[in-house]
Amino acid sequence: MEWLQFYFNIRIVGQYADVFATGIVQTLWIAALCLVLSLIFGTFIALGRMSKNPLIWRTIAGYIQFIRATPLLIQIYLIYYGLPMLLPFGNLFDETQTGIIALTIHTSPYMGEIIRAGIESVNRGQVEAALSVGMSSRQTLVNVTLPQALTNVMPPLLGQTAVLIKDTSLLSIIAVFELMGAGLQMFSETVIATESYVTTAICYLGIYAMMLVLSGILQNKLGGKAWKEN
């Protein structure tokens, strides 16, 4: 263990265990909230993208291309500094709320495109069968199309969720405390880069491993055989 202490001081890391634990919790709840919001808005984006109205689908397509073409870092800065100028009473949101808004705006188009692909993968015959037994278009969408669409695209949804968790690290630039912020705090107080950032990376790896386990559980429960064939 002495040689390990020479390259990596575990004692100092242990002193910041509570800081990293808080950072992990912050990262997970921010990512979870952004995930729920982006799935809601992403569903509307998917439906709008499939609209036959040129004004609607072209506007949404332009929004998607803008998000894809610009770095998330720039988007966070634009929302952090630009949002207060658009609000009549100034900035009503703190840094964490602004970060959640930015991540949701960034992630929703990606979720929307994934959901749209899932909707288009649903057998048209099942939709027609639901309509033929008296279901309305809304009932068919909620009870037949969307459940199957989400099941079909669960792997890419989980992949995008993993990306979302990593993207929370960029919120540290607007002073949001999360996992990356924990690493920055340790570095600013100890000036030890290796322990600070390697520990941060290990924490992210731990979260990713947890995501893999969750993915396997969902795969088994939501028809894993079909996924394996794909």
N, C-alpha and C positions, 0 to 999 in steps of 0.2 A: 504493500500500500504506500510505502514511502516514495517509490518512483512515480506513482500516480499523483501524489501530493505535489511533486516537483512540477508536473505539467498541468495539473488541474486541482486547484485548492477546494476540496469538497467542504471544508469547514466554513469557508466564506459563503459558499452556496447555501449551506444549511442555515446560515444566519438570515438569508433572504427567502427561506422556504415559504413563509407566510405571505410575502410580497408576490411571489410567483403564483401561489395558490389563489390569491385575490385576482391576479391578472388572468388566470385561466377561467375563473368564474365569470369575470367581466367579458372576456372574449366569447364564451359560450352563450351567455344570455343576449349579448348584442347580435351575434350571428343567428341565434334562434329567432329573435324578433324580426330581423331583416329577412330571414328565410320565409316566415309566415307572410309578411307584408309583400315580398316579391312574388310569392306564389299567387296571392290574391290579385295583385296588379298584373302579374304575368298572364293570368287567365284572361283578363280583359284585353290585354295586348294581343294574345293569340286569337281571340275572337274578332278583334278589330282588324287584325292582319288578314283574316279570312273573309272580311266583309266585301260585299260586291260594290260598295260605295267607294269610288276612286279617291274622294277627298279623305275618307277615313283611313283606308289602307295605305295610301301614299304618305299621309302625315305620320302614321305609326312607323312605316318603313324608314322614313327620314330620321325619326327619333332613334330607331335601332341602329342605323348606320352611324349616327353621330356618337352614340355611346361606344360603338365598336371602334371608331376611328380615333377617339381621344383617350389619353391615359387616365386611369382612375385618379391618380394624384391631382391632375388638373381639374377633374370634375369635383373633387373634394374642396379644392381651393375656391372654385367658382361658386359653389353652394355656400361655403363658409363665409366668404366675403361678399358674395352677390345677393344672397337671400335677405340679409337685413335691409338692403337698399330697396328690395321689392315690397317689403312689408310696411304698411302704413304707420305702425307704431315701433319701428325698429326691430331689433333681433329679439324674438320671443322664445328662442330655443337656446339651451346651453350647448356646450361642445359635444357631449355625448348624443343628444337629440339630433344635432346637426349632422353628426357622423352617421347616425342611423338613417336619416333622410338621404344622405349622399350614397350610402351603400345600397339602399333600396332602389333608388333611381338607377344606379349602375347595374344591379343584378336583375331587375325586373325584365328587361328586354331579352336577356339570355334565357331566363325561365320561360318567357313567353314563346320564344322560338322552339324550345324543347317541348312545351305543352302543345304547341301547334302541330309539331311532328307527331306527337302522340294522338291527337284528335284525328289527324289524317290517316293514321294507321288503323283506326277502328273500322271494322267491316261495315260497309254501307248497308248491307242487308239487315244488320241488327238495328240500325237507326230506323230503317223503313218498317221493320217489324214492330218496333215500339210505337211509331206513329200510327200504324194500322190498327193497333189495339186501343187507340183512343188517347194516348199520351200527347200532351202538347209539346211544342218544340223545346220549351224551357224544361219540362219534366224529362224529356228524352236526353237533353244535354246534361242535367244534374244527375239523373239516375242510371243512364246507360253510357253516354259518351265519355264524360270526364273520368269516372272511376276506372274504366278500361284504359283510357289514354294515360292516366297517371301510373297505372300498373305497367304499361308497356314501356314507359320512359323512366322508370325508377332508377336504373343505373346512371344515366346521364344527369338526372336530378341530384343524385347523391354526389356525383362528381362535381357538379356546380356548387353544391353545398360546401364541399371541401375547399374549393377555390374561394368561396365567400369567407370561410373561417380564416384563411391566410390573408385575404384582403383587409380584414380588420386591423392588421398590423399597420396599415397606412394611416389609420386614424390617430396614431401617435403624433403626427405632424400638426394636428390641431389640439394637442394637449389632452386627448382622450386617454384615460388610463386603462390599458388592457395588457395582454401578455407581452407585447413588444414594449409597452411602456414600463413594465416591470423590469425587463432587461436593461432598458435605458436608465432607469432609476439606479439599478445596481451598478452600472458602469459609471454613472455620474458621481456616485458616492465612494466607489472603490478604485476607479480608474483601472480596472482589470477587464480587458476586453474579452479574453478567451472564456473565462468562467461566465461572464454575463451573457454573451451571445450563444455560446454552446448550450448553456442551460435553457435559453429561450428556444433554441432549435429542438432540443430534446423534448421540451413541453409540446411543441407543435407536432413532433413525431408521435407523441403519446396520444394527442387528440386525433391524429390521422389513423392510428391503429384502432382507436375506439370507433371511428367511422367505418373502418373495414369490417369490424365485428358486427356493427349495426347493419351494414349492407348485407352481410351473410344471413343475418336473422330475417331481414325483410325479404330477401330472395327466397328463402325457404317457405315463408308464410304467404307470399304473394305469387305463388306459381313458379318456383325456381326452375322447374323442368323446361319451361318455355324460354327462360332467360339463358339457360345453358345451351340450348339449341342455337341461340343467336350468337 
